[in-house]
């Protein structure tokens, strides 16, 4: 492994896109900070994931309830 593996586009793509590791997890594996990983992802034009994707769908999702329905309860 090189002295700066976080600069390698293929390594970053594999860990971030294919294995879906977080920038913090990648930084821990490669010996750098999550900020450094984010910087190199950007330099390599690897799109960032949504940091807080929705986990609820359908009727369980809070946005599926109207304001009036909340007031009535």
C-alpha positions in Angstrom: 0.0 0.0 0.0 1.3 3.5 -0.8 2.1 6.1 1.8 -1.1 8.0 0.9 -3.7 5.4 0.0 -6.5 8.0 0.6 -5.4 9.7 -2.6 -6.0 6.6 -4.8 -9.3 6.9 -6.7 -9.9 3.2 -7.1 -9.4 2.5 -3.4 -11.8 5.3 -2.4 -14.4 4.2 -5.0 -14.3 0.6 -3.7 -14.5 1.6 -0.1 -17.0 4.4 -0.4 -19.3 3.4 -3.3 -19.0 -0.3 -3.5 -18.6 -1.2 0.2 -20.6 1.8 1.4 -18.2 2.7 4.3 -18.4 6.1 5.8 -15.7 8.7 5.4 -14.7 8.1 9.1 -14.4 4.4 8.6 -12.3 4.9 5.5 -10.1 7.3 7.3 -9.6 4.9 10.1 -8.6 2.1 7.7 -6.3 4.3 5.6 -4.7 6.4 8.4 -6.2 9.8 7.8 -9.2 12.0 8.8 -12.7 11.8 7.5 -12.2 15.4 6.2 -9.2 14.2 4.1 -11.3 11.4 2.7 -14.1 13.8 1.8 -11.6 16.1 0.1 -10.1 13.3 -2.0 -13.6 12.0 -2.9 -14.4 15.5 -4.2 -11.1 15.8 -6.1 -11.9 12.5 -7.8 -15.5 13.5 -8.6 -16.9 10.7 -6.5 -20.4 11.9 -5.5 -21.2 12.1 -1.8 -24.0 10.1 -0.4 -26.9 11.7 1.4 -25.7 11.9 5.0 -29.2 11.4 6.4 -31.3 9.3 4.1 -34.9 8.8 5.0 -35.6 5.5 6.8 -39.4 5.7 7.1 -41.8 5.2 4.2 -45.5 5.1 3.7 -47.9 5.7 6.5 -45.1 5.5 9.1 -43.3 8.5 7.6 -44.1 11.7 9.7 -44.7 13.7 6.5 -47.6 11.4 5.6 -49.6 13.0 8.4 -51.3 16.4 7.7 -51.2 19.3 10.2 -54.9 18.9 10.8 -54.5 15.2 11.6 -51.8 16.0 14.2 -54.1 18.7 15.8 -57.0 16.2 16.0 -54.9 13.7 17.9 
